[in-house]
């Protein structure tokens, strides 16, 4: 099941990623230098799909 992940970068920028946690981590790794150098991933909320 796909989920919505929230990526919080150290400069205060917030992004989201629809998919897997590992996919969100890949995107965050690619962008972390642009947004402060570190990040946390939160969430995993269901996007409303039924299993």
LINPERA-V435114 format. One record per pair of residues at least 4 apart in sequence whose ideal C-beta (glycine too) atoms are under 6 Angstrom apart, sorted by the first residue. I is the first residue (numbers start at 0). J is the second residue. D is the distance in Angstrom with one decimal. If there is no record, write none. Layout:
I:J:D, I:J:D
This chain:
0:50:5.7, 1:18:5.4, 2:43:4.7, 3:15:5.8, 3:17:5.5, 3:44:5.1, 3:46:5.2, 4:16:4.7, 4:23:3.8, 4:40:5.5, 4:42:4.9, 5:15:5.6, 5:41:4.6, 5:42:4.4, 6:14:4.5, 6:27:4.8, 6:38:5.5, 6:40:5.7, 7:13:5.5, 7:39:5.0, 8:12:4.4, 8:34:3.5, 8:35:5.1, 8:38:4.8, 9:35:3.4, 9:36:5.9, 9:37:4.5, 10:34:5.1, 10:35:3.4, 12:34:4.5, 16:23:3.9, 16:26:5.4, 18:22:4.1, 23:40:5.3, 27:31:5.8, 27:38:4.5, 30:34:5.9, 31:36:5.9, 31:38:5.3
